[in-house]
């Protein structure tokens, strides 16, 4: 009986220790994994550049990698400029939004038969007055600084990982004298590279498609800052399930503040829901099934677990990490049953 329960108990203890280490060391692990994903994106983009007719095959790999880095850097700069431009526009339109938001609050108060009609004076007294602004501003500044430092560290990790790729195969060959062990390690590494690379490429394409179509729908209805909301929708699409909800919620809040007519709000809301429904029920299952072979329930559980461990970065990293775990587990007899449970259809 003791032998029968020894392995499960040992596995549970090991999992608890690993979870504690991941939680305590999240400041170290998160930039490393994000750097690895950035390296995947750079390598994948370089491969796509190599497939360009006539020009791609004659470009050296270093030039393709440099072009990939420039494309990604340009995208980051463009997103930063978009955010800064929208901040200036929001500040200019703040009085108009304030009046629209107050009108929404007052209509809500009338709907719920609240006797005292809210005004900004009473709202400041009851809500804003309870908030200490100095610690709030300090925490916002600290968060912005932390994000800037995180981006720099992630880019450094990605750069060094790209350099390490040149000697990776030689390192695998030197790890053991057992050729079977070397072959298995190479197979696992190749499987991870192939499946994670395919997932990131397809997910990026689908996210870009969702962002563009959402921008068309929002711009057609005249929703302000449609380009910013489109970028946000595309980024949130990397988060399974919850990202789709947030991708509709934020533009909806903007529509409520901007438009006084409920019909205009619905005209913004319904196309966004339709797009999220189409992506979530047709393209996303195709990606999960063909590139990762992960169970939807396993994805949901991993999303909850990694979000609890690492917060928002954990939500973005949940799917790639779970896919890597499934691939590694499938390579060993002792953990193969776990990989089967994580898979979509039980076939590895």
KACORQUI-V451110 format. One record per residue. N is the residue number from 1. SS is DSSP state (hx for helix, st for strand, lp for the rest). PHI is phi in degrees with one decimal (NA if undefined). D_LAST is the distance of its C-alpha to the last C-alpha in Angstrom with 1 decimal. Layout:
# KACORQUI-V451110
n & ss & phi & d_last
N & SS & PHI & D_LAST
N & SS & PHI & D_LAST
This chain:
# KACORQUI-V451110
n & ss & phi & d_last
1 & lp & NA & 31.2
2 & hx & -63.7 & 31.4
3 & hx & -65.0 & 28.7
4 & hx & -65.5 & 26.4
5 & hx & -96.7 & 26.6
6 & hx & -64.6 & 26.9
7 & hx & -65.2 & 23.2
8 & hx & -60.9 & 22.7
9 & hx & -65.6 & 26.0
10 & hx & -61.6 & 25.4
11 & hx & -64.5 & 22.1
12 & hx & -65.2 & 23.9
13 & hx & -64.4 & 26.8
14 & hx & -62.4 & 24.7
15 & hx & -63.4 & 22.9
16 & hx & -64.1 & 26.4
17 & hx & -65.1 & 27.8
18 & hx & -62.9 & 25.1
19 & hx & -61.0 & 25.7
20 & hx & -65.2 & 29.4
21 & hx & -64.2 & 29.2
22 & hx & -64.3 & 27.2
23 & hx & -70.2 & 29.8
24 & hx & -67.4 & 32.8
25 & lp & -98.5 & 31.6
26 & hx & -62.5 & 30.3
27 & hx & -64.0 & 33.2
28 & hx & -92.1 & 31.8
29 & hx & -74.2 & 28.0
30 & hx & -59.9 & 28.1
31 & hx & -61.4 & 30.0
32 & hx & -64.1 & 27.7
33 & hx & -68.8 & 24.5
34 & hx & -62.3 & 26.4
35 & hx & -62.7 & 27.8
36 & hx & -63.8 & 24.4
37 & hx & -67.3 & 23.4
38 & hx & -62.4 & 26.8
39 & hx & -62.4 & 26.2
40 & hx & -58.3 & 23.0
41 & hx & -63.4 & 25.1
42 & hx & -63.4 & 27.9
43 & hx & -64.3 & 25.8
44 & hx & -63.6 & 24.1
45 & hx & -66.8 & 27.5
46 & hx & -62.8 & 29.0
47 & hx & -65.6 & 26.5
48 & hx & -64.5 & 27.5
49 & hx & -63.8 & 31.1
50 & hx & -69.0 & 30.5
51 & lp & -91.5 & 29.7
52 & lp & -66.2 & 33.0
53 & lp & -58.0 & 35.1
54 & lp & 71.3 & 37.9
55 & lp & -83.9 & 37.9
56 & hx & -56.4 & 34.3
57 & hx & -62.5 & 34.0
58 & hx & -93.2 & 37.3
59 & lp & -79.8 & 36.6
60 & lp & -63.2 & 35.9
61 & hx & -61.5 & 32.8
62 & hx & -65.1 & 35.0
63 & hx & -67.8 & 36.8
64 & hx & -62.8 & 33.6
65 & hx & -64.5 & 32.4
66 & hx & -63.6 & 35.9
67 & hx & -64.2 & 35.9
68 & hx & -62.6 & 32.6
69 & hx & -62.1 & 34.2
70 & hx & -65.1 & 37.3
71 & hx & -62.9 & 35.4
72 & hx & -65.5 & 33.6
73 & hx & -62.5 & 37.0
74 & hx & -62.1 & 38.8
75 & hx & -62.4 & 36.3
76 & hx & -64.4 & 36.9
77 & hx & -64.5 & 40.7
78 & hx & -63.3 & 40.7
79 & hx & -65.1 & 39.0
80 & hx & -62.5 & 41.4
81 & hx & -63.9 & 44.4
82 & hx & -63.2 & 43.2
83 & hx & -64.9 & 43.1
84 & hx & -62.8 & 46.5
85 & hx & -64.2 & 48.0
86 & hx & -69.1 & 46.8
87 & hx & -61.3 & 48.2
88 & hx & -62.2 & 51.6
89 & hx & -67.6 & 51.4
90 & hx & -62.9 & 50.5
91 & hx & -62.2 & 53.5
92 & hx & -69.8 & 55.8
93 & hx & -96.5 & 54.7
94 & hx & -57.0 & 54.5
95 & hx & -60.0 & 57.8
96 & hx & -64.5 & 56.7
97 & hx & -65.9 & 53.4
98 & hx & -63.1 & 55.4
99 & hx & -66.1 & 57.6
100 & hx & -64.7 & 54.8
101 & hx & -65.6 & 52.9
102 & hx & -64.2 & 56.1
103 & hx & -63.6 & 56.7
104 & hx & -63.4 & 53.2
105 & hx & -62.9 & 53.9
106 & hx & -68.0 & 57.3
107 & hx & -64.3 & 56.0
108 & hx & -64.5 & 53.5
109 & hx & -64.4 & 56.3
110 & hx & -64.3 & 58.4
111 & hx & -61.9 & 55.6
112 & lp & -93.1 & 55.2
113 & lp & 59.1 & 59.0
114 & lp & -79.8 & 59.3
115 & lp & -66.0 & 63.1
116 & lp & -90.7 & 63.2
117 & lp & -73.4 & 61.9
118 & lp & -66.6 & 59.8
119 & lp & -130.4 & 61.1
120 & hx & -63.8 & 59.8
121 & hx & -65.9 & 62.5
122 & hx & -70.7 & 61.3
123 & hx & -66.7 & 57.7
124 & hx & -63.4 & 58.4
125 & hx & -67.7 & 60.4
126 & hx & -85.5 & 57.9
127 & lp & -111.9 & 54.6
128 & hx & -64.5 & 55.1
129 & hx & -65.1 & 57.9
130 & hx & -85.1 & 55.6
131 & lp & -104.4 & 53.4
132 & lp & -84.8 & 54.4
133 & hx & -72.6 & 54.0
134 & hx & -62.5 & 54.4
135 & hx & -63.0 & 51.4
136 & hx & -65.3 & 49.3
137 & hx & -63.8 & 50.4
138 & hx & -61.2 & 49.7
139 & hx & -68.6 & 46.2
140 & hx & -65.4 & 45.5
141 & hx & -62.3 & 46.9
142 & hx & -63.6 & 44.9
143 & hx & -65.7 & 41.7
144 & hx & -62.1 & 42.5
145 & hx & -63.7 & 43.3
146 & hx & -64.3 & 40.1
147 & hx & -65.5 & 38.1
148 & hx & -62.2 & 40.1
149 & hx & -63.4 & 39.5
150 & hx & -59.9 & 35.8
151 & hx & -61.6 & 35.6
152 & hx & -63.5 & 37.5
153 & hx & -65.4 & 35.4
154 & hx & -61.5 & 32.1
155 & hx & -64.5 & 33.6
156 & hx & -64.1 & 34.8
157 & hx & -59.2 & 31.4
158 & hx & -62.4 & 29.9
159 & hx & -63.1 & 32.7
160 & hx & -69.5 & 32.3
161 & hx & -65.9 & 28.6
162 & hx & -63.1 & 29.3
163 & hx & -67.5 & 31.8
164 & hx & -67.9 & 29.4
165 & hx & -60.4 & 26.9
166 & hx & -64.2 & 29.4
167 & hx & -106.2 & 29.3
168 & hx & -65.1 & 25.7
169 & hx & -65.3 & 24.6
170 & hx & -65.2 & 27.8
171 & hx & -66.8 & 27.1
172 & hx & -62.6 & 23.7
173 & hx & -64.3 & 25.6
174 & hx & -89.0 & 28.3
175 & lp & -72.8 & 26.2
176 & lp & -154.7 & 26.1
177 & lp & -91.3 & 27.7
178 & lp & -85.9 & 24.6
179 & hx & -65.5 & 23.1
180 & hx & -64.6 & 19.8
181 & hx & -64.1 & 19.5
182 & hx & -64.6 & 20.5
183 & hx & -63.3 & 18.1
184 & hx & -66.9 & 15.1
185 & hx & -63.6 & 16.7
186 & hx & -63.8 & 17.2
187 & hx & -64.8 & 13.6
188 & hx & -63.0 & 12.5
189 & hx & -63.1 & 15.6
190 & hx & -66.5 & 15.0
191 & hx & -65.1 & 11.5
192 & hx & -62.8 & 13.2
193 & hx & -60.4 & 16.2
194 & hx & -67.8 & 14.6
195 & hx & -73.9 & 12.6
196 & hx & -68.0 & 15.4
197 & hx & -62.0 & 18.0
198 & hx & -65.0 & 16.8
199 & hx & -61.4 & 16.7
200 & hx & -63.6 & 20.1
201 & hx & -65.5 & 21.6
202 & hx & -67.7 & 20.6
203 & hx & -65.6 & 21.5
204 & hx & -65.1 & 24.8
205 & hx & -63.3 & 25.6
206 & hx & -65.5 & 25.1
207 & hx & -63.9 & 27.1
208 & hx & -64.4 & 29.8
209 & hx & -62.4 & 30.0
210 & hx & -64.5 & 30.3
211 & hx & -63.9 & 32.9
212 & hx & -66.3 & 34.9
213 & hx & -65.9 & 35.0
214 & hx & -66.7 & 35.9
215 & hx & -62.0 & 38.6
216 & hx & -60.9 & 40.0
217 & hx & -65.1 & 40.2
218 & hx & -72.1 & 41.8
219 & hx & -66.5 & 44.2
220 & hx & -61.7 & 45.3
221 & lp & -85.9 & 46.3
222 & lp & 79.0 & 48.0
223 & lp & -69.3 & 45.9
224 & lp & -71.3 & 47.1
225 & lp & 60.9 & 44.8
226 & hx & -60.8 & 42.3
227 & hx & -65.2 & 40.8
228 & hx & -63.3 & 40.2
229 & hx & -64.0 & 38.5
230 & hx & -64.5 & 36.3
231 & hx & -63.2 & 35.2
232 & hx & -63.0 & 34.6
233 & hx & -61.8 & 32.5
234 & hx & -63.3 & 30.4
235 & hx & -68.6 & 29.8
236 & hx & -67.2 & 29.1
237 & lp & -66.0 & 26.4
238 & lp & -72.8 & 24.1
239 & lp & -92.1 & 24.4
240 & lp & -63.2 & 22.2
241 & lp & 66.2 & 24.4
242 & hx & -64.6 & 27.5
243 & hx & -59.6 & 28.0
244 & hx & -65.1 & 28.6
245 & hx & -64.8 & 31.2
246 & hx & -67.6 & 33.0
247 & hx & -65.6 & 32.9
248 & hx & -96.5 & 35.1
249 & hx & -64.1 & 37.2
250 & hx & -64.9 & 38.7
251 & hx & -63.4 & 40.0
252 & hx & -62.5 & 41.2
253 & hx & -61.1 & 43.3
254 & hx & -64.9 & 44.7
255 & hx & -64.7 & 45.6
256 & hx & -64.0 & 47.4
257 & hx & -71.1 & 49.4
258 & hx & -80.0 & 50.3
259 & lp & -100.8 & 51.0
260 & lp & -85.7 & 53.6
261 & lp & -88.4 & 52.7
262 & hx & -59.9 & 49.8
263 & hx & -65.1 & 49.3
264 & hx & -67.6 & 48.5
265 & hx & -63.6 & 46.0
266 & hx & -65.1 & 44.3
267 & hx & -65.6 & 44.4
268 & hx & -83.1 & 42.3
269 & hx & -68.2 & 40.0
270 & hx & -64.2 & 39.0
271 & hx & -61.8 & 37.7
272 & hx & -65.6 & 35.6
273 & hx & -63.8 & 34.1
274 & hx & -62.2 & 33.5
275 & hx & -65.8 & 31.7
276 & hx & -63.5 & 29.5
277 & hx & -65.4 & 28.7
278 & hx & -65.5 & 27.8
279 & hx & -65.8 & 25.6
280 & hx & -68.5 & 24.0
281 & hx & -104.3 & 23.3
282 & hx & -125.3 & 22.5
283 & hx & -78.3 & 21.6
284 & hx & -61.7 & 19.8
285 & hx & -59.5 & 17.3
286 & hx & -64.1 & 16.7
287 & hx & -64.0 & 16.1
288 & hx & -63.9 & 13.9
289 & hx & -76.5 & 11.7
290 & hx & -92.5 & 11.8
291 & hx & -97.6 & 12.1
292 & hx & -116.8 & 10.4
293 & lp & 55.5 & 8.1
294 & st & -111.9 & 10.1
295 & lp & -68.9 & 12.0
296 & hx & -58.3 & 15.7
297 & hx & -65.8 & 16.9
298 & hx & -63.1 & 15.0
299 & hx & -64.4 & 16.5
300 & hx & -63.7 & 19.9
301 & hx & -65.2 & 19.8
302 & hx & -65.6 & 18.9
303 & hx & -61.8 & 21.7
304 & hx & -65.5 & 24.1
305 & hx & -67.5 & 23.4
306 & hx & -72.5 & 23.5
307 & hx & -67.1 & 26.5
308 & hx & -66.4 & 28.3
309 & hx & -76.9 & 27.7
310 & hx & -124.2 & 28.5
311 & hx & 70.8 & 30.1
312 & hx & -61.1 & 29.8
313 & hx & -58.5 & 28.0
314 & hx & -63.7 & 25.4
315 & hx & -65.2 & 24.9
316 & hx & -70.8 & 24.4
317 & hx & -93.2 & 22.0
318 & hx & -58.3 & 19.9
319 & hx & -67.5 & 17.1
320 & hx & -59.9 & 16.7
321 & hx & -64.8 & 17.0
322 & hx & -64.2 & 14.4
323 & hx & -64.4 & 11.9
324 & hx & -63.6 & 13.1
325 & hx & -59.3 & 12.9
326 & hx & -63.5 & 9.2
327 & hx & -65.8 & 8.7
328 & hx & -65.3 & 11.4
329 & hx & -62.0 & 10.5
330 & hx & -70.3 & 7.2
331 & lp & -85.4 & 9.9
332 & lp & -125.8 & 12.2
333 & lp & -62.8 & 12.6
334 & lp & -67.4 & 14.7
335 & lp & -106.1 & 12.6
336 & hx & -60.5 & 9.2
337 & hx & -58.2 & 10.4
338 & hx & -66.0 & 11.1
339 & hx & -63.0 & 7.8
340 & hx & -64.7 & 6.8
341 & hx & -66.2 & 10.2
342 & hx & -75.0 & 9.9
343 & st & -73.9 & 7.2
344 & lp & -74.2 & 9.2
345 & lp & -126.5 & 8.5
346 & lp & 84.5 & 6.5
347 & lp & -107.6 & 3.8
348 & lp & -107.0 & 0.0
